[in-house]
Amino acid sequence: MAEEKNTLQDLKDLTAEAAAATATVEVADTAVETDEAPKYVAVIDDLGRSYATGKRKDAVARVWIKPGSGKITVNGREQEVYFARPTLRLITNQPFTVAGRENQYDVIATVKGGGLSGQAGAVKHGISKALTLQEPTLRAPLKAAGFLTRDSRVVERKKYGRAKARRSFQFSKR
């Protein structure tokens, strides 16, 4: 059996080959990164609008936004008429405030189901999603504020043998 003896020169050659191999891998990795498409792209229709659906409790809002003067229309009525309470108007305007885009987009929304509070939350969710489709760079601040997450809390259903969802019937000793 002939034993191979490794010399210092052989080890230097091996390290040079290993360095060359890692360099080619790094070049290949950078090529893959540059060919990759952007993660989020703007989704705008022929009329310059972005569409999104927002949900909250039992309310569902269909929202279209387009660049404009900041006019918000809900179910064919002005925001001030439909959402009479100032807190509800504040809720629907929150995405624009966080994104720094006050009075830059017109909003057309149709809302069904639920009450006014749930509808305001649904419109807020829809506006946030539509803003991210119009300007993908706004996703980070809206996500950090929690506006892109659907609030999934809904009313618990009534169970049989109960007065309401959890309340029992009144107990009578006699």
C-alpha positions in Angstrom: 0.0 0.0 0.0 1.4 3.3 -1.1 0.6 6.1 1.3 0.0 9.5 -0.1 1.8 12.3 1.6 0.1 15.7 1.6 2.6 18.5 1.2 2.1 22.2 2.0 1.8 22.9 -1.7 -1.1 20.4 -2.1 -3.0 22.1 0.8 -2.5 25.5 -0.7 -3.9 24.2 -4.0 -6.9 22.8 -2.2 -7.7 26.1 -0.4 -7.3 28.0 -3.7 -9.8 25.6 -5.4 -12.2 25.9 -2.5 -12.1 29.7 -2.6 -12.7 29.6 -6.4 -15.7 27.3 -5.8 -17.3 29.6 -3.2 -16.7 32.7 -5.4 -18.7 31.1 -8.2 -21.5 30.2 -5.8 -21.6 33.8 -4.6 -21.8 35.1 -8.1 -24.7 32.6 -8.9 -26.5 33.8 -5.7 -26.4 37.4 -6.7 -27.6 36.7 -10.2 -30.6 34.9 -8.7 -31.4 37.9 -6.4 -31.3 40.4 -9.2 -33.5 38.4 -11.5 -36.2 38.0 -8.8 -39.4 40.0 -9.3 -40.4 42.6 -6.6 -42.4 41.1 -3.8 -45.3 43.5 -4.0 -46.4 45.3 -7.1 -49.1 47.9 -7.7 -52.4 46.6 -8.8 -54.3 49.4 -10.7 -57.1 49.0 -13.2 -57.7 50.9 -16.4 -59.4 53.8 -14.6 -56.5 54.2 -12.1 -58.3 52.6 -9.2 -57.3 49.9 -6.7 -59.9 47.6 -5.3 -60.0 45.7 -2.0 -62.5 44.1 0.3 -62.5 44.9 4.0 -64.3 43.0 6.7 -65.2 43.6 10.4 -67.7 41.7 12.5 -70.6 41.0 10.1 -69.9 44.0 7.8 -68.3 43.7 4.4 -67.0 46.7 2.5 -66.0 46.9 -1.1 -63.6 49.7 -1.5 -62.2 51.5 -4.6 -59.5 54.2 -4.2 -58.0 56.5 -6.9 -55.9 59.6 -6.8 -58.0 62.6 -6.1 -59.0 65.3 -3.6 -59.8 63.2 -0.5 -63.5 62.7 -1.1 -65.0 59.7 0.7 -68.3 58.2 -0.5 -70.0 55.4 1.4 -73.1 53.8 -0.2 -73.6 56.8 -2.5 -73.6 59.3 0.4 -70.9 61.6 1.7 -68.8 60.3 4.7 -70.1 63.0 7.0 -73.7 62.0 6.2 -73.3 58.2 6.4 -70.9 58.2 9.4 -72.5 60.9 11.5 -70.4 60.3 14.6 -66.9 61.9 14.5 -65.3 58.7 16.0 -66.5 56.7 13.0 -65.1 59.2 10.6 -61.8 59.2 12.5 -61.7 55.4 12.2 -62.2 55.5 8.4 -59.5 58.2 8.0 -56.8 56.4 10.1 -55.1 54.6 7.2 -54.5 57.9 5.4 -53.2 59.5 8.5 -50.7 56.7 9.2 -49.6 56.6 5.6 -49.3 60.4 5.4 -51.7 60.6 2.4 -54.5 62.8 3.7 -56.7 64.4 1.0 -54.7 62.6 -1.8 -57.1 59.7 -2.7 -60.9 59.5 -3.4 -62.7 56.6 -1.9 -65.8 54.9 -3.1 -67.1 52.2 -0.7 -70.2 50.0 -0.6 -70.9 48.4 2.8 -73.4 45.7 3.7 -74.1 44.0 7.0 -73.4 44.8 10.6 -73.9 48.0 12.4 -72.2 51.4 11.9 -69.2 50.6 14.0 -68.5 47.4 12.2 -69.0 49.1 8.9 -66.5 51.8 9.7 -64.0 49.1 10.7 -64.7 47.3 7.4 -64.1 50.5 5.4 -60.9 51.1 7.3 -59.7 47.6 6.5 -60.6 47.9 2.8 -58.9 51.3 2.5 -55.7 49.9 4.0 -55.7 47.0 1.7 -56.4 49.2 -1.4 -53.7 51.6 -0.4 -51.1 48.8 -0.3 -52.3 47.8 -3.8 -52.0 51.4 -5.0 -48.6 52.1 -3.4 -46.8 48.9 -2.2 -44.3 51.0 -0.2 -47.1 51.9 2.3 -47.5 48.3 3.3 -44.9 48.5 6.2 -46.5 51.4 8.1 -50.0 50.1 7.6 -48.9 46.6 8.7 -47.1 48.0 11.8 -50.3 49.9 12.7 -52.3 46.7 12.5 -54.6 47.9 9.7 -54.0 45.0 7.3 -55.1 42.4 9.8 -58.8 41.5 9.8 -60.4 41.8 13.2 -62.0 38.4 13.3 -64.1 38.9 16.5 -67.7 38.1 15.7 -70.8 37.7 17.9 -71.0 34.3 19.4 -74.0 32.2 18.4 -76.8 31.3 20.7 -76.7 27.8 22.1 -79.8 25.6 22.8 -80.6 25.2 26.4 -79.3 28.7 27.1 -81.0 32.2 27.2 -78.2 33.7 25.1 -74.8 32.5 24.0 -73.6 31.8 27.5 -76.3 33.1 29.9 -78.4 30.4 31.6 -82.1 30.7 32.3 -82.9 32.1 35.7 -82.9 29.5 38.4 -86.0 29.0 40.5 -85.9 27.1 43.7 -89.7 26.6 43.8 
